[in-house]
Structures are given as C-alpha cells and as structure tokens.
Amino acid sequence: MTSVQPRPFADLTPDVVLAALEALGLRCDGRLLALNSYENRVYRVGQEDGPPLVAKFYRPGRWSDEAIVEEHDFTAELVAEELDVVAPMAIAGQTLHHHGNYRVAVFASVGGRAPEPGDRQTLLRLGQLIGRLHMVGARQPFQHRPELTIERMGRESATWLLDNQWLPEHLVEPFRQVSRHVLDAVTTLWQQAGDPPSLRLHGDLHMGNILVREQGLSVVDLDDCLNGPAVQDLWMLVSGEGDDLRRQVGWLLEGYSVFRDADLRQWHLMEALRSLRLLQHNAWIARRWHDPAFPAAFPWFAGHQHWESLVGQLHEQLAAMQDPVPLF
C-alpha cells in the first residue's frame, strides 16, 4: 500500500468521472448519481447507447494494483463457477483502469432488495451460496490481500485510537484496560476454535452485501475480500439470541453443508469476530476523519458519548465471550 492522502477525492469532480469513463470508450449521457459509499467513490452513470453502469473509484493509497486485480480475479473465478456475483467489466481486456491519480472499475448496474433477516429459506439459500463461494476460495490463498488476524483487526486498531488521542482523557485508561481484556478473550477463543485454517473470503458478508433478485441471491462488493476463517462469512448473517439464534445458525449451516463441511468449532469465534469488528470499525472511521465524507456521515463520532458507549460495548463483548451462548 502507498501513503494515504489527506483529501483523497478532492479532485474527483463530475467532469473527471465522466472523462475517465469516456477515455474507456463509454459514451456517457451526462447523468451522474453518487451512490452510498464512504471508503471509495461510486457513481451510477447513464449511457447514450446502453443501460446505466456503475463506476467505482478506489481510495488512493488503500490497496495496491495487485491487490485490486486479485479481488477482480477472485470475482471472475466465482462467476466462472456460475455464482451470481456482480463482477467488474473487462474493457480492452482489463478490469482495472487508471485515470490521472485514480483507479477505476466499471460494473453493470443491478437492482434488487435486501434479504429478509431470520428467514429459514433465505438462510438455507445463503448457506448454499456461501458454501459454493468457499469451495472456490479454498483452492488457493490470496497473495496480495490481508489476513484476518487479531493483531491487524484488534491490537493495531486499539493502539491507533490510543496513540492518536481519540479517547477523552477520562476514558483512556478504561478503554486501554477493557480492550486488553477483550483481546485476551479473543485469543483464548481462537485457540478453542483450533486455530482455524484460512481461505479466500468475501470478508464483509452482511445482509447489505446480498441482493435478492428475480433469478436468486446475488453477492456484491468484494472490496474487503481477504484470507481468514470460514465463519467470518457466516456470523454476520444471523442475529437474535437463545433459541432464535440457534435456529438461524442451524438453517445457515444446513445449506452450507450441502457443498462444504462446516467446522462447528469455528462458531466459538462469533463474539470474538464481533469484538474485532467493533474495534476495527472505530479505528477505520478515525483513520478516515480527514475525508470530509466521514464527519458528515458520522457527526456523533467525535463526541464523548460515543466513546463512553464504546467502552460499554466492549464490556458487553467481554461478558459475551466469557459466557457464550451454546449454539449446538
């Protein structure tokens, strides 16, 4: 990765977006709609002689070209296995293109709705879809994309927040203490899960990255794909507690097991992964605070109340890991 620019999209005007696409031979009709994206910039663009397209401009400094191409190649591999994944279009034989300081990829614009959470048939179908995705993901590891680790997601995130003085003074020590205890508990659960093997994952597979379409379920946005344990692509799709949670996990794994054996020990990691995601999410917003889109989208983030809430959430996660809900 290269160094991060303080205002990475300052020069990405509508004229630049249209010029980048026209340089690829696309005839734009001037219609341009910014879509909901913080990490990158994504636009729905009208064409003079075809359906609208989606143009994704990657955040400068986040990924190397090799890492982005590896994401695209993984997506193409999934499509070749007839999984319904929204893949970047190849233009002049390439999926990643450069325009000035920006990297851009172009996608078909697809419609759909979010799946209904907690629904048996939806979870069965999602389990089958993810089982097939993981069959492909297990063939070989990523070479240029990250590994899901406690160090990267958890310790580095907590340390960054402390070193960059994001915590109000009265919360510095409480945060330091609880984050350390949380990461110790995460480490223990990782060991109980048998140090699970890694495979190529979607990495951020929640209901917002699944579309229900006429032909079935589609997976979108592999921007966070990485190597990690299989359960990372499963735990965010279930919710609730007690018997309700157990039923949802059972339905999801019933579908998953049609195509791939499920390692039940990995479900020791559900609350551990939730804890790591909580730390990483807060560090992500803090690291991006120089981007004007972030203060606008998360105006509460810099307030004392948010950090008090975070310390409370970490205590709740610690309790959940120390007294986990039995799932099987």
C-alpha positions as CSV (number, residue, x, y, z in Angstrom):
1,M,0.0,0.0,0.0
2,T,1.1,3.5,-0.6
3,S,0.8,6.5,1.7
4,V,-2.7,7.9,2.4
5,Q,-3.6,11.3,1.0
6,P,-5.2,13.8,3.4
7,R,-8.1,14.6,1.0
8,P,-8.0,11.6,-1.5
9,F,-11.0,12.6,-3.6
10,A,-10.7,16.3,-3.6
11,D,-10.1,16.5,-7.4
12,L,-12.7,13.9,-8.3
13,T,-15.3,16.2,-9.9
14,P,-18.2,15.1,-12.1
15,D,-16.2,16.2,-15.1
16,V,-13.3,14.0,-14.1
17,V,-15.6,11.0,-13.5
18,L,-17.2,11.4,-17.0
19,A,-13.8,12.0,-18.6
20,A,-12.4,8.8,-17.0
21,L,-15.3,6.7,-18.4
22,E,-15.2,8.3,-21.9
23,A,-11.5,7.6,-22.0
24,L,-12.5,3.9,-21.8
25,G,-14.8,4.3,-24.9
26,L,-18.0,4.6,-22.9
27,R,-20.5,7.2,-24.3
28,C,-22.0,8.8,-21.2
29,D,-25.2,10.9,-21.4
30,G,-24.2,13.2,-18.5
31,R,-26.5,11.6,-15.9
32,L,-24.4,11.0,-12.8
33,L,-25.7,9.8,-9.4
34,A,-23.3,9.4,-6.4
35,L,-24.1,6.1,-4.6
36,N,-23.7,5.4,-0.9
37,S,-20.1,4.6,-0.3
38,Y,-17.5,6.1,2.1
39,E,-14.4,4.1,1.5
40,N,-14.4,4.6,-2.2
41,R,-16.5,6.8,-4.5
42,V,-19.2,5.0,-6.5
43,Y,-21.4,6.5,-9.2
44,R,-24.3,5.4,-11.3
45,V,-23.7,6.7,-14.8
46,G,-26.1,6.9,-17.7
47,Q,-25.0,5.8,-21.2
48,E,-26.2,7.2,-24.5
49,D,-26.5,3.8,-26.1
50,G,-27.0,1.3,-23.3
51,P,-28.2,0.7,-19.7
52,P,-26.6,2.6,-16.8
53,L,-23.3,1.5,-15.4
54,V,-21.7,1.8,-12.0
55,A,-18.2,3.3,-11.8
56,K,-16.1,2.6,-8.7
57,F,-13.1,4.9,-8.0
58,Y,-10.8,3.3,-5.5
59,R,-9.5,5.2,-2.5
60,P,-5.9,6.2,-3.3
61,G,-3.4,4.5,-1.0
62,R,-5.6,1.8,0.3
63,W,-4.8,-1.2,-2.0
64,S,-2.0,-1.9,-4.4
65,D,-2.9,-2.5,-8.0
66,E,-2.0,-6.2,-7.4
67,A,-4.5,-6.4,-4.5
68,I,-7.3,-4.9,-6.6
69,V,-6.6,-7.2,-9.6
70,E,-6.6,-10.1,-7.2
71,E,-10.1,-9.1,-6.0
72,H,-11.2,-8.9,-9.6
73,D,-9.7,-12.3,-10.5
74,F,-11.4,-13.9,-7.5
75,T,-14.7,-12.5,-8.6
76,A,-14.2,-13.8,-12.1
77,E,-13.3,-17.2,-10.7
78,L,-16.6,-17.2,-8.8
79,V,-18.6,-16.1,-11.9
80,A,-16.9,-18.9,-13.9
81,E,-18.3,-21.3,-11.4
82,E,-21.8,-19.8,-12.1
83,L,-22.1,-18.0,-8.8
84,D,-24.2,-14.8,-9.0
85,V,-21.6,-12.3,-8.1
86,V,-21.5,-8.7,-9.5
87,A,-18.1,-8.6,-11.3
88,P,-16.2,-5.8,-12.9
89,M,-16.5,-5.5,-16.6
90,A,-13.5,-6.2,-18.8
91,I,-12.8,-3.3,-21.1
92,A,-9.9,-3.7,-23.6
93,G,-9.0,-6.9,-21.7
94,Q,-8.6,-5.2,-18.3
95,T,-10.9,-4.7,-15.3
96,L,-8.7,-2.1,-13.5
97,H,-8.1,1.2,-15.3
98,H,-6.1,4.4,-14.4
99,H,-7.2,8.0,-15.0
100,G,-4.8,10.5,-13.6
101,N,-4.3,9.6,-9.9
102,Y,-7.4,7.4,-9.7
103,R,-8.0,3.7,-10.3
104,V,-11.5,2.9,-11.6
105,A,-13.5,-0.2,-12.3
106,V,-16.9,-0.4,-14.1
107,F,-19.8,-2.7,-13.2
108,A,-23.2,-3.4,-14.6
109,S,-25.9,-1.7,-12.6
110,V,-28.1,-4.3,-11.0
111,G,-31.2,-4.0,-8.9
112,G,-32.6,-6.0,-6.0
113,R,-33.6,-5.8,-2.4
114,A,-32.1,-6.8,0.9
115,P,-32.9,-10.4,2.1
116,E,-35.3,-10.8,4.9
117,P,-33.3,-11.5,8.1
118,G,-34.0,-14.6,10.1
119,D,-36.0,-16.3,7.3
120,R,-35.4,-20.0,7.0
121,Q,-35.5,-20.3,3.2
122,T,-33.3,-17.2,2.9
123,L,-30.7,-18.6,5.3
124,L,-30.7,-22.0,3.6
125,R,-30.1,-20.4,0.2
126,L,-27.4,-18.1,1.7
127,G,-25.7,-21.1,3.3
128,Q,-25.6,-22.9,-0.1
129,L,-24.3,-19.8,-1.8
130,I,-21.5,-19.3,0.7
131,G,-20.6,-23.0,0.7
132,R,-20.1,-22.7,-3.1
133,L,-18.1,-19.5,-2.7
134,H,-15.8,-21.2,-0.1
135,M,-15.3,-24.2,-2.3
136,V,-13.7,-21.8,-4.8
137,G,-12.0,-19.7,-2.0
138,A,-10.3,-22.8,-0.6
139,R,-8.4,-23.6,-3.9
140,Q,-5.5,-21.2,-3.1
141,P,-4.8,-18.2,-0.8
142,F,-4.6,-14.5,-1.7
143,Q,-1.1,-13.4,-2.2
144,H,-1.6,-9.6,-2.1
145,R,-4.5,-9.1,0.2
146,P,-4.5,-9.2,4.0
147,E,-5.1,-11.9,6.5
148,L,-7.8,-11.7,9.2
149,T,-5.7,-11.6,12.4
150,I,-6.2,-10.5,16.0
151,E,-3.2,-8.3,15.6
152,R,-4.3,-6.4,12.5
153,M,-8.0,-6.1,13.3
154,G,-7.8,-5.8,17.1
155,R,-4.5,-4.7,18.6
156,E,-3.5,-2.3,15.8
157,S,-6.9,-0.7,15.9
158,A,-6.9,-0.2,19.7
159,T,-3.3,1.1,19.7
160,W,-4.0,3.5,16.9
161,L,-7.0,5.0,18.7
162,L,-4.9,5.5,21.9
163,D,-1.8,6.8,20.1
164,N,-3.8,9.3,18.2
165,Q,-5.6,10.5,21.2
166,W,-9.2,9.8,20.1
167,L,-10.3,8.8,23.6
168,P,-11.4,11.6,26.0
169,E,-8.9,11.8,28.9
170,H,-11.2,10.2,31.5
171,L,-11.7,7.2,29.2
172,V,-8.1,6.5,28.1
173,E,-7.4,4.0,30.9
174,P,-10.8,2.3,31.0
175,F,-10.5,1.8,27.2
176,R,-6.9,0.5,27.5
177,Q,-7.9,-2.0,30.2
178,V,-11.1,-3.3,28.6
179,S,-9.6,-3.6,25.1
180,R,-6.7,-5.6,26.5
181,H,-9.1,-7.9,28.4
182,V,-11.2,-8.3,25.2
183,L,-8.2,-9.2,23.0
184,D,-7.0,-11.7,25.6
185,A,-10.5,-13.3,25.5
186,V,-10.4,-13.2,21.7
187,T,-7.1,-15.0,21.7
188,T,-8.5,-17.7,24.1
189,L,-11.5,-18.3,21.8
190,W,-9.2,-18.5,18.8
191,Q,-7.3,-21.3,20.5
192,Q,-10.5,-23.1,21.4
193,A,-11.5,-22.9,17.7
194,G,-8.3,-24.9,16.9
195,D,-6.5,-22.0,15.1
196,P,-8.8,-22.5,12.1
197,P,-7.4,-22.6,8.6
198,S,-7.7,-19.6,6.2
199,L,-9.3,-19.5,2.8
200,R,-10.3,-16.7,0.5
201,L,-13.4,-14.9,1.8
202,H,-15.8,-12.2,0.8
203,G,-14.8,-10.7,4.2
204,D,-17.7,-8.3,4.7
205,L,-20.7,-10.5,4.1
206,H,-23.6,-8.9,5.8
207,M,-27.2,-8.6,4.6
208,G,-26.4,-5.3,3.0
209,N,-24.0,-7.0,0.5
210,I,-26.6,-9.6,-0.6
211,L,-29.3,-8.7,-3.2
212,V,-32.5,-10.7,-3.7
213,R,-33.1,-10.6,-7.5
214,E,-35.5,-12.4,-9.7
215,Q,-33.0,-15.1,-10.5
216,G,-31.9,-15.7,-6.9
217,L,-29.4,-14.2,-4.5
218,S,-26.5,-12.1,-5.7
219,V,-23.3,-11.2,-3.8
220,V,-21.9,-7.6,-4.2
221,D,-18.9,-5.6,-3.1
222,L,-15.8,-7.8,-2.6
223,D,-13.7,-4.7,-1.7
224,D,-12.8,-6.2,1.7
225,C,-12.0,-9.8,0.5
226,L,-9.2,-11.4,2.4
227,N,-7.8,-14.6,3.8
228,G,-9.5,-15.8,7.0
229,P,-11.6,-18.5,8.8
230,A,-14.8,-19.6,7.0
231,V,-17.1,-18.4,9.8
232,Q,-16.2,-14.7,9.0
233,D,-18.6,-15.0,6.0
234,L,-21.3,-16.5,8.1
235,W,-21.7,-14.9,11.5
236,M,-23.0,-11.5,10.3
237,L,-26.0,-13.2,8.6
238,V,-27.6,-14.4,11.9
239,S,-29.0,-12.4,14.8
240,G,-31.1,-12.6,17.9
241,E,-30.4,-14.7,21.0
242,G,-31.2,-18.1,22.5
243,D,-33.3,-20.5,20.5
244,D,-33.9,-17.9,17.8
245,L,-30.1,-17.6,17.2
246,R,-29.6,-21.4,17.3
247,R,-32.3,-21.9,14.7
248,Q,-30.8,-19.4,12.4
249,V,-27.3,-20.9,12.7
250,G,-28.7,-24.3,12.1
251,W,-30.5,-23.2,8.9
252,L,-27.4,-21.4,7.6
253,L,-25.2,-24.4,8.2
254,E,-27.8,-26.8,6.7
255,G,-27.4,-25.0,3.4
256,Y,-23.7,-24.6,3.7
257,S,-23.1,-28.3,4.4
258,V,-24.7,-29.2,1.0
259,F,-21.4,-28.0,-0.6
260,R,-18.8,-27.9,2.1
261,D,-18.3,-29.4,5.6
262,A,-18.9,-26.9,8.3
263,D,-16.3,-26.7,11.1
264,L,-18.6,-26.2,14.2
265,R,-15.6,-25.2,16.4
266,Q,-15.3,-22.0,14.4
267,W,-18.5,-20.7,15.9
268,H,-16.5,-20.2,19.1
269,L,-15.3,-17.1,17.1
270,M,-18.6,-15.4,16.6
271,E,-18.4,-13.0,19.5
272,A,-14.6,-12.8,19.1
273,L,-15.1,-11.6,15.5
274,R,-17.8,-9.2,16.6
275,S,-15.3,-7.7,19.1
276,L,-12.6,-7.3,16.5
277,R,-15.0,-5.7,14.0
278,L,-16.1,-3.2,16.7
279,L,-12.5,-2.1,17.3
280,Q,-11.6,-2.1,13.6
281,H,-14.8,-0.1,12.7
282,N,-13.9,2.7,15.1
283,A,-10.3,2.8,14.0
284,W,-11.5,2.9,10.4
285,I,-13.6,6.0,10.9
286,A,-10.9,7.7,12.9
287,R,-8.3,7.0,10.2
288,R,-10.6,8.5,7.6
289,W,-11.6,11.6,9.6
290,H,-9.6,13.8,7.2
291,D,-12.0,12.8,4.4
292,P,-15.0,15.3,4.5
293,A,-17.4,12.4,3.9
294,F,-16.7,10.9,7.3
295,P,-17.5,13.8,9.6
296,A,-20.6,14.4,7.6
297,A,-21.7,10.7,7.8
298,F,-20.7,10.1,11.5
299,P,-21.1,13.5,13.2
300,W,-21.5,11.8,16.6
301,F,-18.2,10.0,16.4
302,A,-16.0,12.7,18.0
303,G,-18.3,13.2,21.0
304,H,-17.7,11.9,24.5
305,Q,-20.9,10.0,24.5
306,H,-19.8,7.8,21.6
307,W,-16.6,6.8,23.4
308,E,-18.4,6.1,26.6
309,S,-20.8,3.9,24.6
310,L,-17.8,2.1,23.0
311,V,-16.3,1.3,26.4
312,G,-19.6,-0.1,27.5
313,Q,-20.0,-2.2,24.3
314,L,-16.5,-3.7,24.9
315,H,-17.5,-4.7,28.4
316,E,-20.6,-6.3,26.9
317,Q,-18.5,-8.2,24.4
318,L,-16.1,-9.4,27.1
319,A,-19.1,-10.8,29.1
320,A,-20.5,-12.4,25.9
321,M,-17.1,-14.1,25.2
322,Q,-16.7,-15.3,28.8
323,D,-20.2,-16.7,29.0
324,P,-21.0,-17.7,25.4
325,V,-24.5,-18.8,24.2
326,P,-24.3,-22.5,23.4
327,L,-25.2,-22.9,19.7
328,F,-25.2,-26.7,19.2
